[in-house]
Amino acid sequence: MDDLAYFPSGTETFVGCLSSGLRMRWYERGPIDAPTVLCLHGFPELAVSWRAQLDGLADRYRVVAPDMRGYGGTEAPTRVRDYDLDLLVRDVMELIDALGVDKVHLVGHDWGGAIAWEVAQRHGDRLHTLSVLNCPPLQVMLRGLLRPEQLRRSWYMAFFQLPYFPERLLTRDPEAVVRKLFRGSAHNLEPFTTEQMEPFVRQIRERGLPGLNYYRASALRLPRRLRPIRVPTRLIWGMRDVALGTWFTDPKLYRGFVEHFDRVLIEESGHWVQQEAPDQVNRALREHFEAESP
């Protein structure tokens, strides 16, 4: 089912096959000839998680939000290895090609942020800027797990490695699960009304949670060395995040591989920062884009 009714007016839905054959759905709003902003969501979200950015940035930008592999109206392969990071990066590059642009302002949150970090390391020539919300690079995340406090916060990553049981537990009562995942880990509860959470509930009810395979596939690969990122990079962080510690905002962690790094810290927001603090996030994104206008 299409989530278009949950987006601001003027949003359009597109469905197409990427060059790899993956069928993907994405949403767009804004002038077709404006600079493109590509927004990648995380777990267990959907493109609709970016509705406030499509609403707030589309006056000057072509804002695009896809349902990522395994989510919403995009195909969900069944094998764990079909969610390998290399394939997730390839999806993004093929979508950029399908949009008919050379470069984008790339924005990612949670797992979408992890993918965005990888795209910037491997394909920085296709980006104007990089903006990542509440997610460090996977290599930095692994180092963070050496902290007992972060290890405690990340217990769910180990739980998601189990076969079958996480799916059975998390799909037994979709309404309760979505309420716990979003409202239970948010600081600002206002965006997470029953109506606004309905697309996430419906996704679990109708499709389950193939996105669990992002975690499983990442555990099957050895981390790669961090590569230099030369595009202007902004880290935006909701400081009340219960899953990821504020130590991931330390600029020293990014020194040596991110040439142009800055950060915006949003005090009164939890993990779902683009939904909890949309005005502040939109302002931080717009400032970042305009400083590097193509």
C-alpha positions as CSV (number, residue, x, y, z in Angstrom):
1,M,0.0,0.0,0.0
2,D,1.2,3.5,-0.9
3,D,1.9,5.9,1.9
4,L,1.4,9.0,-0.2
5,A,-1.5,10.2,2.0
6,Y,1.0,10.7,4.9
7,F,3.2,13.0,2.8
8,P,2.8,16.8,2.3
9,S,0.7,17.8,-0.7
10,G,2.6,17.9,-4.0
11,T,4.6,14.8,-3.2
12,E,4.8,12.3,-6.0
13,T,5.3,8.5,-5.9
14,F,7.6,6.7,-8.3
15,V,8.3,3.0,-8.8
16,G,11.1,1.7,-11.0
17,C,13.6,-1.1,-11.5
18,L,17.2,-0.2,-10.8
19,S,19.8,-1.4,-13.2
20,S,20.4,-4.4,-11.0
21,G,16.7,-5.4,-11.3
22,L,15.7,-4.4,-7.8
23,R,12.2,-2.9,-7.8
24,M,12.3,0.3,-5.7
25,R,9.7,2.9,-4.6
26,W,10.6,6.4,-3.8
27,Y,8.8,9.7,-3.2
28,E,9.7,13.2,-4.5
29,R,8.8,16.8,-3.9
30,G,10.2,20.0,-5.2
31,P,11.4,21.4,-8.6
32,I,12.7,18.7,-10.9
33,D,15.6,20.9,-12.0
34,A,16.7,21.9,-8.4
35,P,19.7,20.3,-6.6
36,T,18.7,16.8,-5.4
37,V,18.6,15.9,-1.8
38,L,18.5,12.1,-1.3
39,C,17.3,10.9,2.1
40,L,17.9,7.3,3.4
41,H,15.9,6.0,6.3
42,G,16.8,3.5,8.9
43,F,15.3,0.6,10.9
44,P,12.4,0.0,11.2
45,E,11.3,3.1,9.3
46,L,10.1,4.0,5.8
47,A,10.5,6.9,3.3
48,V,7.6,8.5,5.2
49,S,10.0,9.2,8.1
50,W,11.3,12.1,5.9
51,R,7.9,13.8,5.4
52,A,9.0,16.9,7.4
53,Q,12.0,17.2,5.2
54,L,10.0,16.9,2.0
55,D,7.7,19.6,3.4
56,G,10.5,21.9,4.7
57,L,13.2,21.7,2.0
58,A,11.2,21.3,-1.3
59,D,11.0,25.1,-1.9
60,R,14.6,25.1,-3.1
61,Y,15.5,21.4,-3.5
62,R,14.2,18.3,-5.2
63,V,13.9,16.1,-2.1
64,V,13.8,12.3,-2.7
65,A,13.1,9.6,-0.1
66,P,13.1,6.0,-1.1
67,D,11.8,3.0,0.7
68,M,15.1,1.1,1.3
69,R,15.7,-2.5,0.2
70,G,13.3,-4.7,2.3
71,Y,10.9,-1.9,3.2
72,G,7.6,-0.5,2.1
73,G,7.1,-0.6,-1.7
74,T,10.6,-1.8,-2.4
75,E,11.4,-5.4,-3.0
76,A,12.5,-7.5,0.0
77,P,14.9,-10.4,-1.0
78,T,14.7,-13.3,1.3
79,R,18.4,-14.2,1.8
80,V,20.6,-12.5,4.5
81,R,23.4,-12.0,2.0
82,D,21.0,-9.9,-0.2
83,Y,21.4,-7.2,2.5
84,D,25.2,-7.0,2.3
85,L,26.5,-3.5,2.6
86,D,28.0,-3.6,-0.9
87,L,24.5,-4.2,-2.3
88,L,22.9,-1.4,-0.2
89,V,25.5,1.0,-1.4
90,R,24.9,-0.2,-5.0
91,D,21.2,0.5,-4.6
92,V,21.9,4.1,-3.7
93,M,24.3,4.6,-6.6
94,E,21.8,3.0,-9.0
95,L,19.0,5.2,-7.7
96,I,21.1,8.4,-8.2
97,D,21.6,7.2,-11.8
98,A,17.8,6.6,-12.1
99,L,17.1,10.1,-10.9
100,G,19.2,11.4,-13.8
101,V,21.6,13.5,-11.8
102,D,25.4,13.5,-11.4
103,K,25.5,14.5,-7.7
104,V,23.2,14.7,-4.7
105,H,23.2,16.1,-1.2
106,L,23.1,12.7,0.6
107,V,21.3,12.5,4.0
108,G,21.0,9.3,6.1
109,H,19.6,8.4,9.4
110,D,20.3,5.2,11.5
111,W,21.0,2.4,9.0
112,G,20.5,4.9,6.2
113,G,23.3,6.9,7.9
114,A,25.6,3.8,7.9
115,I,25.0,3.4,4.2
116,A,25.5,7.1,3.6
117,W,29.0,7.0,5.3
118,E,29.9,4.1,3.0
119,V,28.7,5.9,-0.1
120,A,30.8,8.9,0.8
121,Q,33.9,6.8,1.3
122,R,33.5,4.9,-2.0
123,H,31.7,7.3,-4.3
124,G,32.4,10.8,-3.0
125,D,32.6,12.1,-6.5
126,R,28.8,11.7,-6.7
127,L,28.0,13.8,-3.7
128,H,27.8,17.6,-3.1
129,T,27.6,17.0,0.7
130,L,27.1,14.3,3.3
131,S,24.7,14.7,6.3
132,V,24.3,11.9,8.8
133,L,21.8,11.8,11.6
134,N,22.4,9.8,14.7
135,C,24.7,7.2,13.2
136,P,28.5,6.8,13.2
137,P,30.3,4.9,10.5
138,L,30.2,1.1,11.1
139,Q,33.9,1.0,11.8
140,V,33.5,3.7,14.5
141,M,30.4,1.9,15.9
142,L,32.5,-1.3,16.4
143,R,35.1,0.7,18.3
144,G,32.3,2.2,20.4
145,L,31.2,-1.3,21.5
146,L,34.4,-1.5,23.5
147,R,32.6,0.9,25.9
148,P,30.6,-1.1,28.4
149,E,27.8,1.5,28.4
150,Q,27.5,1.3,24.6
151,L,27.6,-2.5,24.7
152,R,24.7,-2.4,27.1
153,R,22.8,-0.1,24.8
154,S,23.4,-2.2,21.8
155,W,22.1,-5.5,23.2
156,Y,19.4,-5.6,20.5
157,M,22.1,-6.1,17.8
158,A,23.0,-9.4,19.3
159,F,19.4,-10.4,19.7
160,F,18.7,-9.6,16.0
161,Q,21.3,-12.2,15.1
162,L,19.1,-15.0,16.3
163,P,17.1,-16.8,13.5
164,Y,13.3,-16.6,13.4
165,F,12.8,-15.6,17.1
166,P,13.1,-11.8,16.6
167,E,10.6,-11.9,13.7
168,R,8.2,-14.0,15.8
169,L,8.5,-11.7,18.7
170,L,8.4,-8.4,16.8
171,T,5.5,-9.3,14.5
172,R,3.2,-10.8,17.1
173,D,1.6,-7.4,18.0
174,P,2.7,-4.8,15.4
175,E,0.9,-1.9,17.2
176,A,2.6,-2.6,20.5
177,V,6.0,-3.1,18.9
178,V,5.9,0.1,16.9
179,R,4.7,2.0,20.0
180,K,7.6,0.6,22.0
181,L,10.2,1.2,19.2
182,F,9.3,4.8,18.5
183,R,7.6,6.2,21.6
184,G,9.7,4.1,23.9
185,S,13.0,5.6,22.6
186,A,11.9,9.1,21.7
187,H,12.3,12.2,23.8
188,N,9.7,14.3,21.9
189,L,6.6,12.0,21.7
190,E,4.5,14.5,19.7
191,P,5.3,13.1,16.2
192,F,4.4,9.6,17.2
193,T,0.6,9.6,17.2
194,T,-1.4,6.5,16.4
195,E,-2.2,8.0,13.0
196,Q,1.4,8.9,12.2
197,M,2.7,5.5,13.2
198,E,0.1,3.6,11.1
199,P,2.5,3.2,8.0
200,F,5.1,1.5,10.3
201,V,2.4,-0.8,11.9
202,R,1.0,-1.7,8.5
203,Q,4.5,-2.6,7.2
204,I,5.1,-5.0,10.0
205,R,1.6,-6.5,9.7
206,E,1.8,-7.0,5.9
207,R,5.6,-7.6,5.2
208,G,7.2,-8.5,8.5
209,L,10.6,-7.0,9.2
210,P,13.1,-8.0,6.4
211,G,15.2,-5.0,7.7
212,L,16.5,-7.3,10.5
213,N,18.7,-8.8,7.7
214,Y,20.7,-5.5,7.7
215,Y,22.0,-6.4,11.1
216,R,22.6,-10.1,10.2
217,A,24.4,-9.3,7.0
218,S,26.7,-6.8,8.7
219,A,27.8,-9.5,11.2
220,L,29.0,-11.7,8.4
221,R,31.6,-9.3,7.0
222,L,34.9,-8.0,8.4
223,P,35.0,-4.2,8.8
224,R,36.9,-2.4,6.1
225,R,39.5,0.3,6.7
226,L,38.0,3.8,6.8
227,R,38.6,5.6,3.6
228,P,39.0,9.4,3.3
229,I,35.9,11.4,2.9
230,R,36.5,14.7,1.1
231,V,33.0,16.0,0.7
232,P,31.7,18.5,3.3
233,T,30.2,16.4,6.1
234,R,27.8,17.4,8.9
235,L,26.8,15.1,11.8
236,I,23.4,15.9,13.2
237,W,22.7,14.3,16.6
238,G,19.7,14.1,18.9
239,M,21.4,14.1,22.3
240,R,18.7,12.1,24.1
241,D,19.4,9.0,22.0
242,V,18.9,5.9,24.2
243,A,20.5,3.5,21.7
244,L,23.7,5.4,20.7
245,G,25.8,7.4,23.1
246,T,26.8,11.0,22.7
247,W,30.5,9.9,22.6
248,F,29.9,9.2,18.9
249,T,29.7,13.0,18.4
250,D,33.3,13.6,19.5
251,P,35.1,15.3,16.5
252,K,38.3,13.4,17.3
253,L,36.6,10.2,16.1
254,Y,36.4,11.7,12.6
255,R,39.7,13.4,12.5
256,G,42.1,11.9,9.9
257,F,39.5,10.5,7.5
258,V,36.8,13.2,7.2
259,E,38.5,16.3,5.7
260,H,35.6,18.8,6.3
261,F,33.6,17.8,9.4
262,D,31.2,19.7,11.6
263,R,28.4,18.8,13.9
264,V,25.0,20.1,15.1
265,L,23.8,18.8,18.5
266,I,20.1,18.9,19.2
267,E,19.6,18.7,22.9
268,E,15.8,18.0,23.1
269,S,15.6,15.1,20.7
270,G,16.1,11.4,20.9
271,H,17.1,8.9,18.2
272,W,14.4,9.8,15.7
273,V,15.8,13.3,15.3
274,Q,14.4,14.2,11.8
275,Q,10.9,13.5,13.2
276,E,11.4,14.8,16.7
277,A,13.1,18.1,15.8
278,P,12.2,18.7,12.2
279,D,12.7,22.4,12.2
280,Q,16.1,22.2,13.7
281,V,17.1,19.4,11.4
282,N,15.8,21.2,8.3
283,R,17.7,24.4,9.3
284,A,20.9,22.4,9.8
285,L,20.5,20.7,6.5
286,R,19.7,23.9,4.6
287,E,22.7,25.7,6.1
288,H,25.0,22.8,5.1
289,F,23.7,22.6,1.6
290,E,23.8,26.3,1.0
291,A,27.4,26.6,2.2
292,E,28.3,24.2,-0.5
293,S,25.9,25.2,-3.3
294,P,26.8,23.6,-6.5
